[in-house]
Amino acid sequence: MKKFLEVKKFYSLILFLCIISLISAIYIEYILEQKPCKLCIYQRLPYLAAIFVCFFGYNYSKNIFWLYLLTLTFILSSILSGYHVGIENNIFYESAVCTNENLNITEKSKLLESLKNQTPSCKNVNFTVFGLSLATINFMISLLVSIICVVVIKNEKNK
């Protein structure tokens, strides 16, 4: 019985982490008015998926499948955020996902309006916490959670 309680606490902790991360991203975007790039938006998707995985994992904690799925989710998040960090540090070139649409507008007012709504480049860091970009922080969190998930799986298999 104690084994399942420990796994449930783990799911609860990861669920809390995901909710705080998403609320922080939304706060930075809408309250602090820091417009995210396309990759920043995409990096929220694994956290949304992890919320659902944690919900099912908590309710069906006897099934190790949810731990594997949570691990995969955060490994994918690590890859995505690592790619974003690589773009920010000029290790990788911006892909078509990051580049803005070609503006073929000749009317001045429409051009100014479209520039206002344009998403920032993925290589520009507009917001930092303790000198680290949000993509870097996301990479470190995702990598750490991935490693912890592997340790939890190992412990669950050995019990």
MITI-899731 format. One line per field, with one value per atom (N, C-alpha, C): atom name; residue in one letter; residue number from 1; x, y, z. Coordinates in Angstrom, 1 decimal. Atoms other than C-alpha are relative to their C-alpha. Layout:
BEGIN
atome: [CA	...] .
residu: [A	...] .
num: [NUM	...] .
X: [X	...] .
Y: [Y	...] .
Z: [Z	...] .
END
This chain:
BEGIN
atome: [N	CA	C	N	CA	C	N	CA	C	N	CA	C	N	CA	C	N	CA	C	N	CA	C	N	CA	C	N	CA	C	N	CA	C	N	CA	C	N	CA	C	N	CA	C	N	CA	C	N	CA	C	N	CA	C	N	CA	C	N	CA	C	N	CA	C	N	CA	C	N	CA	C	N	CA	C	N	CA	C	N	CA	C	N	CA	C	N	CA	C	N	CA	C	N	CA	C	N	CA	C	N	CA	C	N	CA	C	N	CA	C	N	CA	C	N	CA	C	N	CA	C	N	CA	C	N	CA	C	N	CA	C	N	CA	C	N	CA	C	N	CA	C	N	CA	C	N	CA	C	N	CA	C	N	CA	C	N	CA	C	N	CA	C	N	CA	C	N	CA	C	N	CA	C	N	CA	C	N	CA	C	N	CA	C	N	CA	C	N	CA	C	N	CA	C	N	CA	C	N	CA	C	N	CA	C	N	CA	C	N	CA	C	N	CA	C	N	CA	C	N	CA	C	N	CA	C	N	CA	C	N	CA	C	N	CA	C	N	CA	C	N	CA	C	N	CA	C	N	CA	C	N	CA	C	N	CA	C	N	CA	C	N	CA	C	N	CA	C	N	CA	C	N	CA	C	N	CA	C	N	CA	C	N	CA	C	N	CA	C	N	CA	C	N	CA	C	N	CA	C	N	CA	C	N	CA	C	N	CA	C	N	CA	C	N	CA	C	N	CA	C	N	CA	C	N	CA	C	N	CA	C	N	CA	C	N	CA	C	N	CA	C	N	CA	C	N	CA	C	N	CA	C	N	CA	C	N	CA	C	N	CA	C	N	CA	C	N	CA	C	N	CA	C	N	CA	C	N	CA	C	N	CA	C	N	CA	C	N	CA	C	N	CA	C	N	CA	C	N	CA	C	N	CA	C	N	CA	C	N	CA	C	N	CA	C	N	CA	C	N	CA	C	N	CA	C	N	CA	C	N	CA	C	N	CA	C	N	CA	C	N	CA	C	N	CA	C	N	CA	C	N	CA	C	N	CA	C	N	CA	C	N	CA	C	N	CA	C	N	CA	C	N	CA	C	N	CA	C	N	CA	C	N	CA	C	N	CA	C	N	CA	C	N	CA	C	N	CA	C	N	CA	C	N	CA	C	N	CA	C	N	CA	C	N	CA	C	N	CA	C	N	CA	C	N	CA	C	N	CA	C	N	CA	C	N	CA	C	N	CA	C	N	CA	C	N	CA	C	N	CA	C	N	CA	C] .
residu: [M	M	M	K	K	K	K	K	K	F	F	F	L	L	L	E	E	E	V	V	V	K	K	K	K	K	K	F	F	F	Y	Y	Y	S	S	S	L	L	L	I	I	I	L	L	L	F	F	F	L	L	L	C	C	C	I	I	I	I	I	I	S	S	S	L	L	L	I	I	I	S	S	S	A	A	A	I	I	I	Y	Y	Y	I	I	I	E	E	E	Y	Y	Y	I	I	I	L	L	L	E	E	E	Q	Q	Q	K	K	K	P	P	P	C	C	C	K	K	K	L	L	L	C	C	C	I	I	I	Y	Y	Y	Q	Q	Q	R	R	R	L	L	L	P	P	P	Y	Y	Y	L	L	L	A	A	A	A	A	A	I	I	I	F	F	F	V	V	V	C	C	C	F	F	F	F	F	F	G	G	G	Y	Y	Y	N	N	N	Y	Y	Y	S	S	S	K	K	K	N	N	N	I	I	I	F	F	F	W	W	W	L	L	L	Y	Y	Y	L	L	L	L	L	L	T	T	T	L	L	L	T	T	T	F	F	F	I	I	I	L	L	L	S	S	S	S	S	S	I	I	I	L	L	L	S	S	S	G	G	G	Y	Y	Y	H	H	H	V	V	V	G	G	G	I	I	I	E	E	E	N	N	N	N	N	N	I	I	I	F	F	F	Y	Y	Y	E	E	E	S	S	S	A	A	A	V	V	V	C	C	C	T	T	T	N	N	N	E	E	E	N	N	N	L	L	L	N	N	N	I	I	I	T	T	T	E	E	E	K	K	K	S	S	S	K	K	K	L	L	L	L	L	L	E	E	E	S	S	S	L	L	L	K	K	K	N	N	N	Q	Q	Q	T	T	T	P	P	P	S	S	S	C	C	C	K	K	K	N	N	N	V	V	V	N	N	N	F	F	F	T	T	T	V	V	V	F	F	F	G	G	G	L	L	L	S	S	S	L	L	L	A	A	A	T	T	T	I	I	I	N	N	N	F	F	F	M	M	M	I	I	I	S	S	S	L	L	L	L	L	L	V	V	V	S	S	S	I	I	I	I	I	I	C	C	C	V	V	V	V	V	V	V	V	V	I	I	I	K	K	K	N	N	N	E	E	E	K	K	K	N	N	N	K	K	K] .
num: [1	1	1	2	2	2	3	3	3	4	4	4	5	5	5	6	6	6	7	7	7	8	8	8	9	9	9	10	10	10	11	11	11	12	12	12	13	13	13	14	14	14	15	15	15	16	16	16	17	17	17	18	18	18	19	19	19	20	20	20	21	21	21	22	22	22	23	23	23	24	24	24	25	25	25	26	26	26	27	27	27	28	28	28	29	29	29	30	30	30	31	31	31	32	32	32	33	33	33	34	34	34	35	35	35	36	36	36	37	37	37	38	38	38	39	39	39	40	40	40	41	41	41	42	42	42	43	43	43	44	44	44	45	45	45	46	46	46	47	47	47	48	48	48	49	49	49	50	50	50	51	51	51	52	52	52	53	53	53	54	54	54	55	55	55	56	56	56	57	57	57	58	58	58	59	59	59	60	60	60	61	61	61	62	62	62	63	63	63	64	64	64	65	65	65	66	66	66	67	67	67	68	68	68	69	69	69	70	70	70	71	71	71	72	72	72	73	73	73	74	74	74	75	75	75	76	76	76	77	77	77	78	78	78	79	79	79	80	80	80	81	81	81	82	82	82	83	83	83	84	84	84	85	85	85	86	86	86	87	87	87	88	88	88	89	89	89	90	90	90	91	91	91	92	92	92	93	93	93	94	94	94	95	95	95	96	96	96	97	97	97	98	98	98	99	99	99	100	100	100	101	101	101	102	102	102	103	103	103	104	104	104	105	105	105	106	106	106	107	107	107	108	108	108	109	109	109	110	110	110	111	111	111	112	112	112	113	113	113	114	114	114	115	115	115	116	116	116	117	117	117	118	118	118	119	119	119	120	120	120	121	121	121	122	122	122	123	123	123	124	124	124	125	125	125	126	126	126	127	127	127	128	128	128	129	129	129	130	130	130	131	131	131	132	132	132	133	133	133	134	134	134	135	135	135	136	136	136	137	137	137	138	138	138	139	139	139	140	140	140	141	141	141	142	142	142	143	143	143	144	144	144	145	145	145	146	146	146	147	147	147	148	148	148	149	149	149	150	150	150	151	151	151	152	152	152	153	153	153	154	154	154	155	155	155	156	156	156	157	157	157	158	158	158	159	159	159] .
X: [0.8	0.0	0.9	-0.9	2.8	0.6	-0.6	4.3	-0.8	0.9	1.3	-0.2	0.0	1.2	1.2	-1.2	4.7	-0.1	0.1	4.0	-1.1	1.0	0.8	0.5	-0.7	2.9	0.8	-0.8	5.2	-0.8	1.0	2.3	-0.5	0.6	0.9	1.1	-1.1	4.3	0.2	-0.2	4.7	-1.2	1.2	1.1	0.1	-0.2	1.8	1.1	-1.0	5.0	-0.5	0.6	3.2	-1.0	1.0	0.4	0.7	-0.7	2.8	0.8	-0.7	4.9	-0.9	0.9	1.9	-0.6	0.5	0.5	1.1	-1.1	3.9	0.2	-0.1	4.1	-1.1	1.2	0.6	0.2	-0.3	1.5	1.0	-1.0	4.6	-0.5	0.6	2.7	-1.0	1.1	-0.4	0.1	-0.1	0.4	1.3	-1.3	4.1	0.1	0.1	3.2	1.3	-1.2	6.2	-0.5	0.5	5.1	0.9	-0.8	6.3	0.2	-0.3	7.9	-0.8	0.8	6.3	0.5	-0.6	8.7	-0.4	0.4	7.8	-1.4	1.4	4.1	0.0	-0.1	5.0	0.5	-0.6	7.0	-1.0	1.0	3.8	-0.8	0.8	2.2	0.4	-0.4	4.3	-0.5	0.5	3.2	-1.5	1.4	-0.4	-0.2	0.1	0.1	0.3	-0.4	1.8	-1.0	1.1	-1.1	-1.0	1.0	-3.4	0.7	-0.7	-0.8	0.1	0.0	-0.4	-1.4	1.4	-4.2	-0.2	0.3	-4.4	1.0	-1.0	-1.2	-0.4	0.4	-2.5	-1.2	1.2	-5.8	0.2	-0.3	-4.3	1.5	-1.4	-1.0	0.6	-0.5	-0.7	0.6	-0.5	0.0	1.2	-1.3	3.6	0.0	0.1	2.6	0.0	0.1	1.8	1.3	-1.3	5.3	0.9	-0.7	6.7	-0.4	0.6	4.4	0.5	-0.5	5.4	1.5	-1.5	9.1	0.1	0.0	8.5	-0.4	0.5	6.6	1.1	-1.1	9.5	1.3	-1.1	12.1	-0.2	0.3	10.3	0.0	-0.1	10.0	1.5	-1.4	13.8	0.6	-0.4	14.4	-0.4	0.6	12.1	0.7	-0.6	13.5	1.5	-1.4	17.1	0.2	-0.1	16.5	-0.2	0.2	15.2	1.2	-1.2	18.2	1.1	-1.0	20.4	-0.2	0.3	18.7	0.4	-0.4	19.1	1.5	-1.4	22.8	0.7	-0.5	23.3	0.7	-0.5	24.1	-0.8	0.9	21.1	-0.5	0.7	19.6	-1.5	1.5	16.0	-0.6	0.7	13.7	-1.2	1.2	10.6	-1.1	1.0	8.6	0.3	-0.3	10.4	-0.1	0.0	10.5	-1.4	1.3	7.7	-0.4	0.5	5.5	0.6	-0.4	6.6	-1.1	1.0	4.9	0.0	0.2	3.6	-1.1	1.0	1.6	0.6	-0.5	1.9	-0.7	0.7	-0.6	0.6	-0.7	1.1	-0.7	0.7	-1.6	-0.1	0.0	-1.9	1.3	-1.3	1.8	0.3	-0.2	2.0	-0.8	0.8	-0.8	0.6	-0.6	0.8	1.3	-1.2	4.1	-0.3	0.4	2.3	-0.3	0.5	0.9	1.0	-1.0	4.1	0.6	-0.6	5.6	1.5	-1.5	9.2	0.8	-0.9	12.1	0.3	-0.4	13.0	1.4	-1.4	16.6	0.2	-0.1	15.8	-0.5	0.5	15.6	-0.5	0.6	13.2	-0.2	0.3	12.7	1.0	-0.9	15.2	-0.3	0.1	15.1	1.4	-1.4	18.5	1.0	-0.9	20.1	-0.2	0.3	18.6	-1.3	1.3	16.1	-1.0	1.1	12.8	0.2	-0.3	13.8	1.1	-1.1	17.0	-0.6	0.6	15.0	-0.9	0.8	12.5	0.8	-0.9	15.3	0.5	-0.5	16.8	-1.1	1.1	13.4	-0.4	0.4	12.5	1.0	-1.1	15.8	0.0	0.0	15.7	-1.2	1.2	12.1	0.1	-0.2	13.0	0.9	-0.9	15.9	-0.7	0.7	13.7	-1.0	1.0	11.0	0.7	-0.7	13.6	0.4	-0.3	14.7	-1.3	1.2	11.1	-0.5	0.3	10.5	0.9	-0.9	13.6	-0.4	0.4	12.4	-1.3	1.3	8.9	0.2	-0.2	10.3	0.7	-0.8	12.6	-0.8	0.8	9.8	-0.8] .
Y: [-1.2	0.0	1.3	-1.1	2.4	0.3	-0.2	1.9	0.9	-0.7	3.3	1.5	-1.3	6.3	0.8	-0.8	7.3	0.4	-0.3	7.1	1.1	-1.0	9.1	1.4	-1.3	11.8	0.6	-0.4	11.9	0.6	-0.6	12.4	1.3	-1.2	15.1	1.1	-1.0	16.9	0.4	-0.3	16.7	0.8	-0.7	17.9	1.4	-1.4	20.9	0.8	-0.7	21.7	0.4	-0.3	21.6	1.1	-1.1	23.8	1.3	-1.3	26.4	0.5	-0.4	26.3	0.7	-0.6	27.0	1.3	-1.3	29.7	1.0	-0.9	31.3	0.5	-0.4	31.3	0.9	-0.8	32.7	1.4	-1.3	35.4	0.9	-0.7	36.4	0.5	-0.4	36.5	1.1	-0.9	38.4	1.1	-1.0	40.3	0.9	-0.7	41.2	0.4	-0.4	41.5	-0.3	0.5	39.5	-1.0	0.8	38.0	-1.2	1.2	34.4	-0.3	0.4	33.0	-1.3	1.3	29.9	-1.2	1.1	27.5	0.1	-0.1	28.9	-0.5	0.5	28.2	-1.5	1.4	24.7	-0.7	0.6	24.0	-0.1	0.1	24.4	-1.3	1.2	21.3	-1.2	1.1	18.7	0.1	-0.2	20.3	-0.3	0.3	20.1	-1.5	1.4	16.5	-0.7	0.5	15.8	0.1	-0.2	17.2	-1.2	1.1	14.5	-1.3	1.2	11.8	-0.1	0.1	12.7	-0.3	0.3	12.6	-1.5	1.4	9.1	-0.8	0.7	8.0	0.0	-0.1	9.2	-1.0	0.8	7.4	-1.5	1.4	4.2	-0.2	0.1	4.2	-1.4	1.4	0.4	-0.3	0.3	0.6	0.9	-0.7	1.6	0.7	-0.6	2.6	1.5	-1.4	6.1	0.6	-0.5	6.5	0.1	0.0	5.5	1.1	-1.0	7.9	1.4	-1.3	10.8	0.2	-0.1	10.0	0.4	-0.3	10.1	1.5	-1.4	13.4	1.0	-1.0	15.1	-0.2	0.1	13.6	0.8	-0.9	15.2	1.4	-1.4	18.4	0.4	-0.3	18.3	0.2	-0.1	17.8	1.3	-1.2	20.6	1.3	-1.2	23.1	0.0	0.0	22.0	0.5	-0.6	22.8	1.5	-1.5	26.2	0.7	-0.5	26.8	0.1	0.0	25.8	1.1	-1.1	28.3	1.4	-1.3	31.1	0.2	-0.1	30.3	-0.2	0.1	30.1	-1.4	1.4	26.3	-0.5	0.4	25.6	1.2	-1.0	27.6	0.0	-0.1	28.8	-0.8	0.8	26.4	0.8	-0.7	27.3	0.3	-0.2	26.9	1.4	-1.2	30.0	1.2	-1.2	32.3	0.5	-0.7	34.8	-0.1	0.1	34.8	1.2	-1.0	36.8	1.1	-1.1	40.2	0.5	-0.6	41.1	1.0	-1.1	44.1	1.3	-1.3	47.4	1.1	-1.1	49.4	0.2	-0.3	51.2	-0.4	0.3	50.7	-1.5	1.5	47.0	-0.6	0.5	46.6	0.3	-0.3	48.4	-0.9	0.9	46.3	-1.5	1.4	43.0	0.0	0.0	44.0	0.0	0.0	44.6	-1.4	1.3	41.1	-1.1	1.0	39.4	-0.6	0.7	36.8	0.2	-0.2	37.3	-1.2	1.1	35.3	-0.9	1.0	32.2	0.2	-0.2	33.3	1.2	-1.2	36.5	-0.3	0.2	36.2	1.3	-1.2	38.8	0.1	0.1	37.6	-1.0	0.9	36.1	0.0	0.2	34.8	-0.4	0.2	35.0	-0.2	0.1	35.5	-1.1	1.1	32.4	0.2	-0.1	32.3	-1.0	0.9	30.6	-1.4	1.3	27.9	-0.7	0.7	27.2	-0.6	0.5	26.9	-1.2	1.2	24.6	-1.2	1.1	22.5	-0.7	0.5	22.1	-0.8	0.6	21.3	-1.3	1.2	18.8	-1.1	1.0	17.0	-0.6	0.5	16.8	-0.9	0.8	15.5	-1.4	1.3	12.9	-0.9	0.9	11.6	-0.5	0.5	11.5	-1.1	1.0	9.6	-1.4	1.2	7.0	-0.7	0.6	6.6	-0.5	0.4	6.3	-1.4	1.2	3.6	-1.1	1.0	1.7	-0.4	0.3	1.9	-0.8	0.7	0.7	-1.5	1.4	-2.3	-0.8	0.8	-3.3	-0.3	0.3	-3.4	-1.2] .
Z: [0.0	0.0	0.0	-0.1	0.9	-1.4	1.3	-2.6	-0.9	0.8	-4.3	0.4	-0.5	-2.0	-0.4	0.4	-2.9	-1.5	1.4	-6.6	-0.2	0.1	-6.1	0.4	-0.4	-4.3	-1.1	1.1	-7.2	-1.1	1.0	-9.7	0.4	-0.5	-7.5	-0.1	0.1	-7.4	-1.4	1.5	-11.2	-0.5	0.4	-11.7	0.5	-0.5	-9.4	-0.8	0.8	-11.3	-1.3	1.3	-14.6	0.0	-0.2	-13.4	0.2	-0.3	-11.9	-1.3	1.2	-15.1	-1.1	1.0	-17.4	0.5	-0.5	-15.1	-0.1	0.2	-15.1	-1.4	1.4	-18.9	-0.4	0.4	-19.2	0.7	-0.7	-16.6	-0.7	0.7	-18.4	-1.3	1.3	-21.7	0.1	0.0	-20.7	1.0	-1.0	-17.5	-0.3	0.2	-18.2	-1.5	1.5	-22.0	-0.7	0.7	-23.2	-1.0	1.0	-26.5	-0.2	0.2	-26.9	-1.5	1.3	-30.0	-0.2	0.3	-31.7	0.7	-0.8	-30.0	1.4	-1.4	-26.6	0.1	0.0	-27.4	0.0	0.1	-28.5	1.2	-1.2	-25.3	1.1	-1.1	-23.3	-0.2	0.3	-25.0	0.8	-0.9	-23.1	1.4	-1.3	-19.9	0.1	0.1	-20.9	0.0	0.1	-21.8	1.3	-1.3	-18.5	1.0	-0.9	-16.6	-0.1	0.2	-18.2	0.4	-0.4	-17.7	1.5	-1.5	-14.0	0.6	-0.4	-13.6	-0.1	0.2	-15.0	0.8	-0.8	-13.3	1.5	-1.4	-9.9	0.2	-0.2	-10.4	-0.3	0.4	-11.9	0.3	-0.3	-10.0	0.1	0.1	-10.1	-1.3	1.4	-13.8	-0.3	0.3	-14.6	-1.4	1.3	-18.1	0.1	-0.1	-16.9	0.3	-0.2	-15.6	-1.2	1.2	-18.9	-0.9	0.8	-20.7	0.5	-0.6	-18.3	-0.3	0.3	-18.9	-1.5	1.4	-22.7	-0.2	0.2	-22.4	0.4	-0.4	-20.5	-0.8	0.9	-22.8	-1.3	1.1	-25.7	0.3	-0.4	-23.8	0.1	0.0	-23.2	-1.4	1.4	-26.9	-0.6	0.6	-27.9	0.6	-0.6	-25.3	-0.3	0.3	-26.0	-1.4	1.4	-29.7	0.1	-0.1	-28.7	0.6	-0.6	-26.5	-1.0	1.0	-29.4	-1.0	1.0	-31.7	0.7	-0.7	-29.0	0.0	-0.1	-28.8	-1.3	1.4	-32.6	-0.2	0.2	-32.4	-1.2	1.1	-34.7	-0.7	0.8	-37.5	0.3	-0.2	-37.1	-1.1	1.1	-38.9	-0.5	0.5	-40.8	1.1	-1.2	-37.5	0.6	-0.7	-36.2	-0.8	0.8	-39.1	-0.2	0.2	-39.7	-1.4	1.4	-42.7	-0.8	0.9	-45.7	-0.2	0.1	-45.8	-1.4	1.3	-49.2	0.0	-0.1	-48.1	-0.4	0.6	-49.9	0.7	-0.7	-47.8	1.3	-1.2	-45.0	1.3	-1.3	-42.3	0.2	-0.2	-43.0	0.4	-0.3	-42.9	1.5	-1.4	-39.5	0.9	-0.9	-38.1	0.0	0.0	-39.3	0.7	-0.7	-37.8	1.5	-1.4	-34.5	0.5	-0.4	-34.5	-0.3	0.4	-35.7	1.2	-1.2	-33.3	-0.1	-0.1	-32.1	-0.6	0.5	-33.6	1.2	-1.0	-31.7	0.6	-0.5	-31.4	0.9	-0.8	-29.6	1.4	-1.4	-25.8	0.6	-0.5	-24.5	1.5	-1.5	-20.9	0.6	-0.7	-18.5	1.5	-1.5	-14.9	0.5	-0.5	-13.1	-1.2	1.1	-16.5	-0.9	0.8	-18.0	-0.8	0.8	-20.8	0.5	-0.4	-20.2	-0.7	0.7	-22.8	0.7	-0.7	-20.8	1.3	-1.2	-17.6	-0.3	0.4	-19.3	-0.3	0.3	-20.6	1.2	-1.2	-17.2	0.8	-0.7	-15.6	-0.7	0.7	-18.3	0.1	-0.1	-18.2	1.4	-1.4	-14.4	0.3	-0.2	-14.4	-0.7	0.8	-17.1	0.8	-0.8	-14.9	1.2	-1.2	-11.8	-0.4	0.5	-13.8	-0.2	0.2	-14.8	1.4	-1.4	-11.1	0.6	-0.6	-10.0	-0.7	0.7	-12.7	0.5	-0.5	-11.6	1.4	-1.3	-8.0	0.1	0.1	-8.9	-0.5	0.5	-10.8	1.0	-1.0	-8.0	1.3	-1.2	-5.4	-0.2] .
END
